[in-house]
Each structure stands twice: as structure tokens, then as C-alpha cells.
Amino acid sequence: DWIPATGPADSAPPSWGALGGAVPGAVSWQDLDALGAALGAGAALPEVIVAAVATADLPDAADRVRVTAHRGLALVQEWLADERFAG
């Protein structure tokens, strides 16, 4: 039987941020450089970050998926390599 998980009733929702595009209710930055600059200026790192990865404009679907996946991987690698984003 399914038992729903319960959390603290008074917990606040996490802070949100978005990379590469605007998300309603979230602070947005164009890229990791812009987020890094904001952190350097005293902004707080949100608890949750969502990122838009540009889709490759190629005629072959497999090539689009491969290139887009590589872009996403590069973003994650850049994120993990930068100490400013450790949280």
C-alpha cells in the first residue's frame, strides 16, 4: 500500500534560480558567468537551479540529440568545476 510521505508543515519552499531563460518566480541569469558575477556581488546561491540547454539546429535527429546532450554535459562539468557553485 502507498503511504504518502509527510514533511514539516512549516517548511518554506526552496529558493529557485534559472540559467539560460526566465522561469516565473525564479531569479534568472543568462549563463554561469552571469550567475558567478551575481554571487560575487553578494547574491545568494538558490537552493534549486534549472537550466535551459539550447537545442542544436541540425537536420538529423540523432545529431541534434548528441550535440544537445554534449551541451548539457558541458554545463554540468563547468558547474561542478567552479567552487562558487558548491552548496
Biopython code that builds the backbone (N, CA, C, O; Angstrom):
import numpy as np
from Bio.PDB.StructureBuilder import StructureBuilder

atoms = [
    (1, "ASP", "N", (0.830, -1.190, 0.000)),
    (1, "ASP", "CA", (0.000, 0.000, 0.000)),
    (1, "ASP", "C", (0.869, 1.246, 0.000)),
    (1, "ASP", "O", (1.947, 1.282, 0.593)),
    (2, "TRP", "N", (0.372, 2.254, -0.677)),
    (2, "TRP", "CA", (1.066, 3.537, -0.772)),
    (2, "TRP", "C", (0.898, 4.308, 0.521)),
    (2, "TRP", "O", (-0.224, 4.486, 0.994)),
    (3, "ILE", "N", (1.987, 4.766, 1.094)),
    (3, "ILE", "CA", (1.947, 5.615, 2.281)),
    (3, "ILE", "C", (2.568, 6.944, 1.890)),
    (3, "ILE", "O", (3.770, 7.008, 1.636)),
    (4, "PRO", "N", (1.770, 8.011, 1.837)),
    (4, "PRO", "CA", (2.329, 9.305, 1.429)),
    (4, "PRO", "C", (3.356, 9.814, 2.431)),
    (4, "PRO", "O", (3.182, 9.695, 3.644)),
    (5, "ALA", "N", (4.417, 10.377, 1.901)),
    (5, "ALA", "CA", (5.435, 10.981, 2.754)),
    (5, "ALA", "C", (4.922, 12.312, 3.280)),
    (5, "ALA", "O", (4.229, 13.050, 2.580)),
    (6, "THR", "N", (5.265, 12.595, 4.492)),
    (6, "THR", "CA", (4.881, 13.880, 5.069)),
    (6, "THR", "C", (6.140, 14.629, 5.455)),
    (6, "THR", "O", (7.132, 14.032, 5.874)),
    (7, "GLY", "N", (6.090, 15.917, 5.312)),
    (7, "GLY", "CA", (7.211, 16.764, 5.688)),
    (7, "GLY", "C", (6.751, 17.751, 6.729)),
    (7, "GLY", "O", (5.572, 17.793, 7.079)),
    (8, "PRO", "N", (7.658, 18.532, 7.216)),
    (8, "PRO", "CA", (7.282, 19.537, 8.198)),
    (8, "PRO", "C", (6.268, 20.514, 7.600)),
    (8, "PRO", "O", (6.442, 20.993, 6.479)),
    (9, "ALA", "N", (5.239, 20.797, 8.336)),
    (9, "ALA", "CA", (4.180, 21.687, 7.849)),
    (9, "ALA", "C", (4.663, 23.120, 7.703)),
    (9, "ALA", "O", (4.110, 23.884, 6.911)),
    (10, "ASP", "N", (5.682, 23.489, 8.451)),
    (10, "ASP", "CA", (6.134, 24.878, 8.423)),
    (10, "ASP", "C", (7.359, 25.098, 7.525)),
    (10, "ASP", "O", (7.975, 26.163, 7.572)),
    (11, "SER", "N", (7.712, 24.100, 6.711)),
    (11, "SER", "CA", (8.903, 24.275, 5.876)),
    (11, "SER", "C", (8.597, 25.185, 4.686)),
    (11, "SER", "O", (7.564, 25.053, 4.029)),
    (12, "ALA", "N", (9.507, 26.094, 4.432)),
    (12, "ALA", "CA", (9.353, 27.036, 3.319)),
    (12, "ALA", "C", (9.799, 26.352, 2.029)),
    (12, "ALA", "O", (10.677, 25.491, 2.058)),
    (13, "PRO", "N", (9.209, 26.724, 0.911)),
    (13, "PRO", "CA", (9.673, 26.148, -0.356)),
    (13, "PRO", "C", (11.100, 26.604, -0.645)),
    (13, "PRO", "O", (11.515, 27.666, -0.183)),
    (14, "PRO", "N", (11.853, 25.812, -1.403)),
    (14, "PRO", "CA", (13.239, 26.191, -1.693)),
    (14, "PRO", "C", (13.299, 27.421, -2.596)),
    (14, "PRO", "O", (12.353, 27.720, -3.323)),
    (15, "SER", "N", (14.423, 28.124, -2.536)),
    (15, "SER", "CA", (14.639, 29.243, -3.458)),
    (15, "SER", "C", (15.022, 28.670, -4.820)),
    (15, "SER", "O", (15.722, 27.661, -4.903)),
    (16, "TRP", "N", (14.552, 29.331, -5.899)),
    (16, "TRP", "CA", (14.750, 28.853, -7.260)),
    (16, "TRP", "C", (15.557, 29.846, -8.069)),
    (16, "TRP", "O", (15.480, 31.055, -7.850)),
    (17, "GLY", "N", (16.326, 29.329, -8.998)),
    (17, "GLY", "CA", (17.025, 30.148, -9.971)),
    (17, "GLY", "C", (16.994, 29.459, -11.318)),
    (17, "GLY", "O", (16.801, 28.246, -11.395)),
    (18, "ALA", "N", (17.183, 30.222, -12.379)),
    (18, "ALA", "CA", (17.148, 29.667, -13.731)),
    (18, "ALA", "C", (18.335, 30.169, -14.539)),
    (18, "ALA", "O", (18.700, 31.343, -14.469)),
    (19, "LEU", "N", (18.928, 29.270, -15.299)),
    (19, "LEU", "CA", (20.016, 29.620, -16.213)),
    (19, "LEU", "C", (19.509, 29.520, -17.645)),
    (19, "LEU", "O", (18.861, 28.540, -18.015)),
    (20, "GLY", "N", (19.803, 30.528, -18.442)),
    (20, "GLY", "CA", (19.506, 30.457, -19.861)),
    (20, "GLY", "C", (18.092, 30.806, -20.266)),
    (20, "GLY", "O", (17.758, 30.721, -21.448)),
    (21, "GLY", "N", (17.264, 31.189, -19.337)),
    (21, "GLY", "CA", (15.892, 31.552, -19.675)),
    (21, "GLY", "C", (15.122, 31.922, -18.434)),
    (21, "GLY", "O", (15.471, 31.511, -17.328)),
    (22, "ALA", "N", (14.085, 32.689, -18.617)),
    (22, "ALA", "CA", (13.282, 33.146, -17.483)),
    (22, "ALA", "C", (12.296, 32.057, -17.057)),
    (22, "ALA", "O", (11.689, 31.388, -17.893)),
    (23, "VAL", "N", (12.154, 31.896, -15.758)),
    (23, "VAL", "CA", (11.180, 30.983, -15.168)),
    (23, "VAL", "C", (10.374, 31.796, -14.170)),
    (23, "VAL", "O", (10.960, 32.433, -13.295)),
    (24, "PRO", "N", (9.040, 31.797, -14.271)),
    (24, "PRO", "CA", (8.232, 32.579, -13.329)),
    (24, "PRO", "C", (8.546, 32.212, -11.878)),
    (24, "PRO", "O", (8.598, 31.036, -11.521)),
    (25, "GLY", "N", (8.752, 33.222, -11.063)),
    (25, "GLY", "CA", (9.028, 33.014, -9.648)),
    (25, "GLY", "C", (10.476, 32.700, -9.325)),
    (25, "GLY", "O", (10.807, 32.409, -8.176)),
    (26, "ALA", "N", (11.343, 32.757, -10.328)),
    (26, "ALA", "CA", (12.757, 32.444, -10.105)),
    (26, "ALA", "C", (13.624, 33.605, -10.574)),
    (26, "ALA", "O", (13.273, 34.322, -11.510)),
    (27, "VAL", "N", (14.755, 33.775, -9.910)),
    (27, "VAL", "CA", (15.759, 34.723, -10.376)),
    (27, "VAL", "C", (16.437, 34.073, -11.578)),
    (27, "VAL", "O", (16.703, 32.871, -11.554)),
    (28, "SER", "N", (16.719, 34.839, -12.624)),
    (28, "SER", "CA", (17.282, 34.269, -13.849)),
    (28, "SER", "C", (18.624, 34.892, -14.198)),
    (28, "SER", "O", (18.861, 36.076, -13.958)),
    (29, "TRP", "N", (19.496, 34.070, -14.769)),
    (29, "TRP", "CA", (20.783, 34.512, -15.290)),
    (29, "TRP", "C", (20.951, 33.920, -16.676)),
    (29, "TRP", "O", (20.459, 32.826, -16.954)),
    (30, "GLN", "N", (21.638, 34.631, -17.538)),
    (30, "GLN", "CA", (21.836, 34.157, -18.910)),
    (30, "GLN", "C", (22.722, 32.916, -18.959)),
    (30, "GLN", "O", (22.483, 32.011, -19.759)),
    (31, "ASP", "N", (23.750, 32.873, -18.100)),
    (31, "ASP", "CA", (24.695, 31.758, -18.128)),
    (31, "ASP", "C", (25.421, 31.676, -16.787)),
    (31, "ASP", "O", (25.146, 32.453, -15.873)),
    (32, "LEU", "N", (26.352, 30.725, -16.679)),
    (32, "LEU", "CA", (27.084, 30.551, -15.422)),
    (32, "LEU", "C", (27.971, 31.743, -15.098)),
    (32, "LEU", "O", (28.177, 32.054, -13.925)),
    (33, "ASP", "N", (28.498, 32.413, -16.112)),
    (33, "ASP", "CA", (29.305, 33.613, -15.853)),
    (33, "ASP", "C", (28.464, 34.684, -15.167)),
    (33, "ASP", "O", (28.927, 35.330, -14.227)),
    (34, "ALA", "N", (27.234, 34.874, -15.633)),
    (34, "ALA", "CA", (26.346, 35.872, -15.027)),
    (34, "ALA", "C", (25.966, 35.470, -13.606)),
    (34, "ALA", "O", (25.896, 36.323, -12.721)),
    (35, "LEU", "N", (25.719, 34.185, -13.378)),
    (35, "LEU", "CA", (25.427, 33.715, -12.021)),
    (35, "LEU", "C", (26.641, 33.931, -11.126)),
    (35, "LEU", "O", (26.499, 34.395, -9.995)),
    (36, "GLY", "N", (27.830, 33.600, -11.619)),
    (36, "GLY", "CA", (29.049, 33.812, -10.840)),
    (36, "GLY", "C", (29.254, 35.271, -10.488)),
    (36, "GLY", "O", (29.660, 35.589, -9.370)),
    (37, "ALA", "N", (28.977, 36.167, -11.435)),
    (37, "ALA", "CA", (29.103, 37.604, -11.165)),
    (37, "ALA", "C", (28.107, 38.040, -10.100)),
    (37, "ALA", "O", (28.437, 38.849, -9.233)),
    (38, "ALA", "N", (26.894, 37.508, -10.161)),
    (38, "ALA", "CA", (25.885, 37.847, -9.152)),
    (38, "ALA", "C", (26.318, 37.361, -7.775)),
    (38, "ALA", "O", (26.149, 38.070, -6.783)),
    (39, "LEU", "N", (26.872, 36.161, -7.709)),
    (39, "LEU", "CA", (27.355, 35.646, -6.425)),
    (39, "LEU", "C", (28.501, 36.501, -5.904)),
    (39, "LEU", "O", (28.585, 36.771, -4.706)),
    (40, "GLY", "N", (29.381, 36.924, -6.803)),
    (40, "GLY", "CA", (30.490, 37.792, -6.419)),
    (40, "GLY", "C", (30.031, 39.137, -5.892)),
    (40, "GLY", "O", (30.719, 39.770, -5.092)),
    (41, "ALA", "N", (28.860, 39.571, -6.346)),
    (41, "ALA", "CA", (28.294, 40.848, -5.893)),
    (41, "ALA", "C", (27.444, 40.687, -4.636)),
    (41, "ALA", "O", (26.836, 41.649, -4.167)),
    (42, "GLY", "N", (27.402, 39.461, -4.088)),
    (42, "GLY", "CA", (26.697, 39.256, -2.832)),
    (42, "GLY", "C", (25.372, 38.531, -2.918)),
    (42, "GLY", "O", (24.722, 38.333, -1.891)),
    (43, "ALA", "N", (24.945, 38.126, -4.106)),
    (43, "ALA", "CA", (23.691, 37.373, -4.226)),
    (43, "ALA", "C", (23.854, 36.000, -3.585)),
    (43, "ALA", "O", (24.953, 35.447, -3.546)),
    (44, "ALA", "N", (22.760, 35.465, -3.090)),
    (44, "ALA", "CA", (22.774, 34.126, -2.505)),
    (44, "ALA", "C", (22.544, 33.087, -3.596)),
    (44, "ALA", "O", (21.776, 33.320, -4.529)),
    (45, "LEU", "N", (23.205, 31.945, -3.477)),
    (45, "LEU", "CA", (23.003, 30.846, -4.412)),
    (45, "LEU", "C", (21.664, 30.186, -4.100)),
    (45, "LEU", "O", (21.456, 29.734, -2.974)),
    (46, "PRO", "N", (20.751, 30.119, -5.068)),
    (46, "PRO", "CA", (19.467, 29.460, -4.814)),
    (46, "PRO", "C", (19.666, 27.981, -4.476)),
    (46, "PRO", "O", (20.672, 27.373, -4.843)),
    (47, "GLU", "N", (18.694, 27.426, -3.776)),
    (47, "GLU", "CA", (18.766, 26.014, -3.415)),
    (47, "GLU", "C", (18.529, 25.108, -4.621)),
    (47, "GLU", "O", (19.045, 23.991, -4.669)),
    (48, "VAL", "N", (17.756, 25.581, -5.588)),
    (48, "VAL", "CA", (17.433, 24.811, -6.789)),
    (48, "VAL", "C", (17.729, 25.675, -8.010)),
    (48, "VAL", "O", (17.326, 26.837, -8.069)),
    (49, "ILE", "N", (18.433, 25.103, -8.979)),
    (49, "ILE", "CA", (18.712, 25.799, -10.243)),
    (49, "ILE", "C", (18.202, 24.914, -11.378)),
    (49, "ILE", "O", (18.486, 23.717, -11.418)),
    (50, "VAL", "N", (17.458, 25.505, -12.285)),
    (50, "VAL", "CA", (17.071, 24.812, -13.514)),
    (50, "VAL", "C", (17.813, 25.485, -14.657)),
    (50, "VAL", "O", (18.091, 26.683, -14.604)),
    (51, "ALA", "N", (18.133, 24.720, -15.685)),
    (51, "ALA", "CA", (18.910, 25.270, -16.801)),
    (51, "ALA", "C", (18.269, 24.898, -18.126)),
    (51, "ALA", "O", (17.819, 23.770, -18.325)),
    (52, "ALA", "N", (18.238, 25.862, -19.019)),
    (52, "ALA", "CA", (17.808, 25.619, -20.394)),
    (52, "ALA", "C", (19.058, 25.380, -21.227)),
    (52, "ALA", "O", (19.996, 26.177, -21.196)),
    (53, "VAL", "N", (19.068, 24.301, -21.957)),
    (53, "VAL", "CA", (20.192, 23.988, -22.839)),
    (53, "VAL", "C", (19.698, 24.163, -24.268)),
    (53, "VAL", "O", (18.695, 23.569, -24.664)),
    (54, "ALA", "N", (20.401, 24.971, -25.030)),
    (54, "ALA", "CA", (19.993, 25.245, -26.408)),
    (54, "ALA", "C", (20.021, 23.969, -27.240)),
    (54, "ALA", "O", (20.989, 23.209, -27.203)),
    (55, "THR", "N", (18.957, 23.748, -27.982)),
    (55, "THR", "CA", (18.874, 22.595, -28.869)),
    (55, "THR", "C", (19.698, 22.864, -30.123)),
    (55, "THR", "O", (19.642, 23.953, -30.695)),
    (56, "ALA", "N", (20.445, 21.881, -30.532)),
    (56, "ALA", "CA", (21.251, 22.016, -31.748)),
    (56, "ALA", "C", (20.342, 22.130, -32.966)),
    (56, "ALA", "O", (19.313, 21.457, -33.041)),
    (57, "ASP", "N", (20.714, 22.971, -33.910)),
    (57, "ASP", "CA", (19.937, 23.172, -35.134)),
    (57, "ASP", "C", (20.565, 22.349, -36.259)),
    (57, "ASP", "O", (21.257, 22.879, -37.127)),
    (58, "LEU", "N", (20.308, 21.053, -36.222)),
    (58, "LEU", "CA", (20.869, 20.136, -37.217)),
    (58, "LEU", "C", (19.734, 19.335, -37.856)),
    (58, "LEU", "O", (18.721, 19.084, -37.204)),
    (59, "PRO", "N", (19.885, 18.932, -39.115)),
    (59, "PRO", "CA", (18.794, 18.221, -39.786)),
    (59, "PRO", "C", (18.562, 16.804, -39.257)),
    (59, "PRO", "O", (17.429, 16.322, -39.277)),
    (60, "ASP", "N", (19.591, 16.144, -38.793)),
    (60, "ASP", "CA", (19.465, 14.765, -38.326)),
    (60, "ASP", "C", (19.119, 14.734, -36.838)),
    (60, "ASP", "O", (19.800, 15.360, -36.025)),
    (61, "ALA", "N", (18.058, 14.003, -36.485)),
    (61, "ALA", "CA", (17.595, 13.953, -35.092)),
    (61, "ALA", "C", (18.665, 13.400, -34.155)),
    (61, "ALA", "O", (18.857, 13.926, -33.058)),
    (62, "ALA", "N", (19.355, 12.358, -34.569)),
    (62, "ALA", "CA", (20.390, 11.772, -33.710)),
    (62, "ALA", "C", (21.508, 12.775, -33.447)),
    (62, "ALA", "O", (22.019, 12.857, -32.330)),
    (63, "ASP", "N", (21.886, 13.532, -34.464)),
    (63, "ASP", "CA", (22.913, 14.558, -34.279)),
    (63, "ASP", "C", (22.431, 15.662, -33.345)),
    (63, "ASP", "O", (23.205, 16.163, -32.529)),
    (64, "ARG", "N", (21.160, 16.047, -33.456)),
    (64, "ARG", "CA", (20.601, 17.071, -32.554)),
    (64, "ARG", "C", (20.669, 16.603, -31.108)),
    (64, "ARG", "O", (21.066, 17.356, -30.218)),
    (65, "VAL", "N", (20.277, 15.353, -30.883)),
    (65, "VAL", "CA", (20.297, 14.809, -29.522)),
    (65, "VAL", "C", (21.726, 14.756, -28.994)),
    (65, "VAL", "O", (21.984, 15.148, -27.856)),
    (66, "ARG", "N", (22.653, 14.274, -29.814)),
    (66, "ARG", "CA", (24.050, 14.142, -29.377)),
    (66, "ARG", "C", (24.644, 15.497, -29.014)),
    (66, "ARG", "O", (25.239, 15.649, -27.947)),
    (67, "VAL", "N", (24.487, 16.480, -29.894)),
    (67, "VAL", "CA", (25.065, 17.800, -29.656)),
    (67, "VAL", "C", (24.402, 18.468, -28.454)),
    (67, "VAL", "O", (25.082, 19.092, -27.639)),
    (68, "THR", "N", (23.089, 18.345, -28.339)),
    (68, "THR", "CA", (22.385, 18.952, -27.207)),
    (68, "THR", "C", (22.801, 18.288, -25.894)),
    (68, "THR", "O", (22.980, 18.971, -24.885)),
    (69, "ALA", "N", (22.956, 16.964, -25.900)),
    (69, "ALA", "CA", (23.416, 16.260, -24.697)),
    (69, "ALA", "C", (24.824, 16.700, -24.318)),
    (69, "ALA", "O", (25.121, 16.864, -23.135)),
    (70, "HIS", "N", (25.689, 16.893, -25.302)),
    (70, "HIS", "CA", (27.047, 17.371, -25.011)),
    (70, "HIS", "C", (27.020, 18.775, -24.418)),
    (70, "HIS", "O", (27.816, 19.088, -23.533)),
    (71, "ARG", "N", (26.116, 19.619, -24.895)),
    (71, "ARG", "CA", (25.983, 20.962, -24.318)),
    (71, "ARG", "C", (25.550, 20.868, -22.852)),
    (71, "ARG", "O", (26.072, 21.587, -22.000)),
    (72, "GLY", "N", (24.601, 19.987, -22.565)),
    (72, "GLY", "CA", (24.166, 19.805, -21.182)),
    (72, "GLY", "C", (25.284, 19.278, -20.308)),
    (72, "GLY", "O", (25.461, 19.735, -19.179)),
    (73, "LEU", "N", (26.042, 18.317, -20.821)),
    (73, "LEU", "CA", (27.178, 17.772, -20.078)),
    (73, "LEU", "C", (28.220, 18.851, -19.807)),
    (73, "LEU", "O", (28.753, 18.934, -18.701)),
    (74, "ALA", "N", (28.512, 19.673, -20.804)),
    (74, "ALA", "CA", (29.492, 20.750, -20.621)),
    (74, "ALA", "C", (29.036, 21.723, -19.543)),
    (74, "ALA", "O", (29.850, 22.202, -18.754)),
    (75, "LEU", "N", (27.739, 22.019, -19.504)),
    (75, "LEU", "CA", (27.201, 22.912, -18.473)),
    (75, "LEU", "C", (27.389, 22.303, -17.086)),
    (75, "LEU", "O", (27.823, 22.990, -16.161)),
    (76, "VAL", "N", (27.067, 21.028, -16.938)),
    (76, "VAL", "CA", (27.227, 20.360, -15.638)),
    (76, "VAL", "C", (28.697, 20.316, -15.237)),
    (76, "VAL", "O", (29.024, 20.552, -14.074)),
    (77, "GLN", "N", (29.581, 20.019, -16.175)),
    (77, "GLN", "CA", (31.010, 19.973, -15.860)),
    (77, "GLN", "C", (31.531, 21.340, -15.427)),
    (77, "GLN", "O", (32.317, 21.444, -14.485)),
    (78, "GLU", "N", (31.089, 22.387, -16.122)),
    (78, "GLU", "CA", (31.501, 23.745, -15.749)),
    (78, "GLU", "C", (30.985, 24.090, -14.356)),
    (78, "GLU", "O", (31.705, 24.689, -13.557)),
    (79, "TRP", "N", (29.747, 23.717, -14.064)),
    (79, "TRP", "CA", (29.147, 23.954, -12.747)),
    (79, "TRP", "C", (29.979, 23.270, -11.663)),
    (79, "TRP", "O", (30.337, 23.890, -10.661)),
    (80, "LEU", "N", (30.281, 21.998, -11.868)),
    (80, "LEU", "CA", (30.998, 21.229, -10.850)),
    (80, "LEU", "C", (32.438, 21.691, -10.661)),
    (80, "LEU", "O", (33.005, 21.504, -9.585)),
    (81, "ALA", "N", (33.032, 22.285, -11.676)),
    (81, "ALA", "CA", (34.421, 22.738, -11.594)),
    (81, "ALA", "C", (34.566, 24.092, -10.907)),
    (81, "ALA", "O", (35.684, 24.509, -10.605)),
    (82, "ASP", "N", (33.475, 24.775, -10.658)),
    (82, "ASP", "CA", (33.529, 26.130, -10.100)),
    (82, "ASP", "C", (33.113, 26.109, -8.629)),
    (82, "ASP", "O", (31.966, 25.801, -8.305)),
    (83, "GLU", "N", (34.048, 26.435, -7.750)),
    (83, "GLU", "CA", (33.795, 26.405, -6.305)),
    (83, "GLU", "C", (32.679, 27.354, -5.864)),
    (83, "GLU", "O", (32.057, 27.133, -4.825)),
    (84, "ARG", "N", (32.424, 28.398, -6.636)),
    (84, "ARG", "CA", (31.373, 29.355, -6.250)),
    (84, "ARG", "C", (30.000, 28.701, -6.212)),
    (84, "ARG", "O", (29.098, 29.190, -5.531)),
    (85, "PHE", "N", (29.833, 27.596, -6.941)),
    (85, "PHE", "CA", (28.526, 26.961, -7.022)),
    (85, "PHE", "C", (28.373, 25.801, -6.043)),
    (85, "PHE", "O", (27.343, 25.127, -6.047)),
    (86, "ALA", "N", (29.379, 25.559, -5.208)),
    (86, "ALA", "CA", (29.283, 24.497, -4.202)),
    (86, "ALA", "C", (28.287, 24.928, -3.137)),
    (86, "ALA", "O", (28.317, 26.069, -2.677)),
    (87, "GLY", "N", (27.434, 24.048, -2.761)),
    (87, "GLY", "CA", (26.446, 24.440, -1.768)),
    (87, "GLY", "C", (26.055, 23.344, -0.949)),
    (87, "GLY", "O", (25.223, 23.506, -0.056)),
]
sb = StructureBuilder()
sb.init_structure("model")
sb.init_model(0)
sb.init_chain("A")
sb.init_seg("    ")
for serial, (resi, resn, name, xyz) in enumerate(atoms, 1):
    if name == "N":
        sb.init_residue(resn, " ", resi, " ")
    sb.init_atom(name, np.array(xyz, "f"), 0.0, 1.0, " ", f" {name:<3s}", serial, name[0])
structure = sb.get_structure()
